[in-house]
């Protein structure tokens, strides 16, 4: 093993990849090394040592996968206010859990860290904060913006107003 200039250990190894897999990696625009480093960083955050068949964990949270159709079908049975309240409770739980994990108060949590984790792990779309005055989700997971509004309010500790909602983008104005 050798060390690079960041002090990280490097391992030289041979890895067989089919042409199909190589082409998929090439299409990402990343080098093989960058691709595998990104993949390693993402997937090591999941606690594979706690893996049991049919369940996996990310730190203290059990992860489950739903299709957007399934979750939107369930949420579609709730009115807009009920969706908002459910999202608010879920987002508040995430904020509380993150503050306990980091051993800080919820107010001390860096908003940028919460947004990065949302983008890295939720799969609900790309969350972009604009000038502390607006939040946008591109390629939103939810058909209606109310659950996500509550979730973001709870997670980020802010109040939002829905400005725009379409199947490609949801924009919220930050009220506080």
C-alpha positions as CSV (number, residue, x, y, z in Angstrom):
1,X,0.0,0.0,0.0
2,X,1.2,3.5,-0.8
3,X,0.0,6.9,0.4
4,X,-1.0,9.8,-1.8
5,X,-0.5,13.4,-0.9
6,X,-3.6,13.5,1.3
7,X,-2.2,10.7,3.5
8,X,-4.9,8.3,2.4
9,X,-3.7,4.8,1.6
10,X,-3.9,3.6,-2.0
11,X,-4.1,0.1,-3.1
12,X,-3.1,-1.1,-6.6
13,X,-5.4,-3.8,-7.8
14,X,-6.9,-5.3,-10.9
15,X,-10.6,-5.2,-11.4
16,X,-12.4,-6.8,-14.3
17,X,-15.2,-4.6,-15.7
18,X,-17.4,-5.6,-18.6
19,X,-17.5,-3.2,-21.6
20,X,-21.1,-2.4,-20.6
21,X,-20.1,-1.4,-17.1
22,X,-17.1,0.6,-18.3
23,X,-19.4,2.5,-20.7
24,X,-21.9,3.3,-17.9
25,X,-19.1,4.7,-15.8
26,X,-17.6,6.6,-18.7
27,X,-21.1,8.2,-19.3
28,X,-21.0,9.7,-15.8
29,X,-18.0,11.8,-16.9
30,X,-15.9,10.5,-14.0
31,X,-12.7,8.6,-14.0
32,X,-12.8,5.0,-12.7
33,X,-11.0,6.0,-9.6
34,X,-13.4,9.0,-9.0
35,X,-16.4,6.8,-9.7
36,X,-15.4,4.1,-7.2
37,X,-14.3,6.7,-4.6
38,X,-17.7,8.4,-4.8
39,X,-19.5,5.0,-4.6
40,X,-17.4,4.0,-1.6
41,X,-18.1,7.3,0.2
42,X,-21.8,7.0,-0.4
43,X,-22.2,3.3,0.5
44,X,-19.9,3.2,3.5
45,X,-22.3,5.6,5.2
46,X,-24.8,2.8,5.2
47,X,-24.1,0.5,8.2
48,X,-23.5,-2.7,6.3
49,X,-22.2,-4.4,9.5
50,X,-25.8,-4.2,10.7
51,X,-27.2,-5.7,7.5
52,X,-29.8,-8.4,7.8
53,X,-31.6,-9.8,4.8
54,X,-34.4,-7.4,3.9
55,X,-33.2,-4.4,6.1
56,X,-30.3,-2.0,6.1
57,X,-29.4,1.1,8.1
58,X,-27.9,4.5,7.7
59,X,-26.6,5.4,11.1
60,X,-29.6,5.3,13.4
61,X,-32.2,5.2,10.6
62,X,-33.6,2.1,9.0
63,X,-33.8,2.7,5.2
64,X,-36.7,1.5,3.1
65,X,-37.3,1.9,-0.6
66,X,-40.6,2.9,-2.0
67,X,-41.4,3.7,-5.6
68,X,-42.7,7.3,-6.1
69,X,-46.0,5.8,-7.3
70,X,-46.5,3.9,-4.1
71,X,-45.7,6.7,-1.7
72,X,-47.7,9.3,-3.8
73,X,-50.6,6.9,-3.7
74,X,-50.5,6.7,0.1
75,X,-50.1,10.5,0.5
76,X,-52.8,11.1,-2.1
77,X,-55.3,9.7,0.4
78,X,-54.5,12.5,2.8
79,X,-55.6,16.1,2.4
80,X,-53.0,18.8,1.9
81,X,-53.0,19.8,5.6
82,X,-52.5,16.2,6.7
83,X,-49.7,15.8,4.2
84,X,-48.0,18.9,5.6
85,X,-48.4,17.8,9.2
86,X,-47.0,14.4,8.4
87,X,-44.0,16.0,6.6
88,X,-43.4,18.4,9.5
89,X,-43.3,15.6,12.0
90,X,-41.0,13.5,9.9
91,X,-38.6,16.5,9.2
92,X,-38.6,17.4,12.9
93,X,-37.7,13.8,13.7
94,X,-34.8,13.9,11.3
95,X,-33.5,17.2,12.7
96,X,-33.8,15.9,16.3
97,X,-32.0,12.7,15.4
98,X,-29.2,14.6,13.6
99,X,-28.7,16.9,16.6
100,X,-28.5,14.0,19.0
101,X,-26.0,12.2,16.7
102,X,-23.9,15.3,16.5
103,X,-24.3,16.2,20.2
104,X,-25.6,19.7,19.5
105,X,-28.9,21.5,19.8
106,X,-31.1,21.4,16.7
107,X,-30.5,25.2,16.2
108,X,-26.7,24.5,16.1
109,X,-27.0,22.0,13.2
110,X,-25.4,23.4,10.0
111,X,-28.1,23.9,7.4
112,X,-25.6,23.0,4.7
113,X,-25.0,19.6,6.2
114,X,-28.7,18.8,6.3
115,X,-29.2,19.9,2.7
116,X,-26.1,17.8,1.6
117,X,-27.5,14.7,3.4
118,X,-30.9,15.4,1.8
119,X,-29.4,15.5,-1.6
120,X,-27.1,12.5,-1.0
121,X,-29.5,10.1,0.6
122,X,-33.2,11.0,0.2
123,X,-33.7,10.6,-3.6
124,X,-36.5,13.2,-3.4
125,X,-34.9,15.5,-6.0
126,X,-32.1,18.0,-5.8
127,X,-32.6,20.6,-3.0
128,X,-31.1,24.0,-3.8
129,X,-31.2,26.9,-1.3
130,X,-31.1,30.3,-3.0
131,X,-29.9,33.4,-1.1
132,X,-31.6,32.2,2.2
133,X,-34.8,33.5,0.6
134,X,-36.0,30.5,-1.5
135,X,-35.7,26.8,-1.7
136,X,-36.1,24.8,-4.9
137,X,-36.4,21.1,-5.4
138,X,-35.7,20.0,-9.0
139,X,-37.1,16.6,-10.2
140,X,-39.4,16.4,-7.1
141,X,-40.4,12.9,-5.9
142,X,-43.8,14.0,-4.6
143,X,-46.7,14.8,-6.9
144,X,-47.9,17.5,-4.4
145,X,-45.6,19.9,-2.5
146,X,-47.3,19.8,0.9
147,X,-45.5,16.8,2.5
148,X,-42.1,18.1,1.3
149,X,-42.9,21.6,2.6
150,X,-43.6,20.3,6.1
151,X,-40.6,18.0,5.9
152,X,-38.2,20.8,5.0
153,X,-39.7,23.1,7.6
154,X,-39.1,20.5,10.3
155,X,-35.7,19.5,9.1
156,X,-34.4,23.0,8.5
157,X,-36.3,24.8,11.3
158,X,-37.8,27.4,9.0
159,X,-41.2,28.5,7.6
160,X,-41.9,28.2,3.9
161,X,-44.6,29.2,1.5
162,X,-45.3,27.3,-1.8
163,X,-44.5,29.6,-4.8
164,X,-44.5,27.1,-7.7
165,X,-45.2,23.4,-8.1
166,X,-44.8,21.3,-11.2
167,X,-43.5,17.9,-12.1
168,X,-40.0,19.3,-12.8
169,X,-39.6,21.9,-10.0
170,X,-41.1,23.0,-6.7
171,X,-40.1,26.4,-5.3
172,X,-40.7,27.6,-1.7
173,X,-40.2,31.1,-0.4
174,X,-38.4,31.2,3.0
175,X,-40.6,33.2,5.4
176,X,-38.4,32.9,8.5
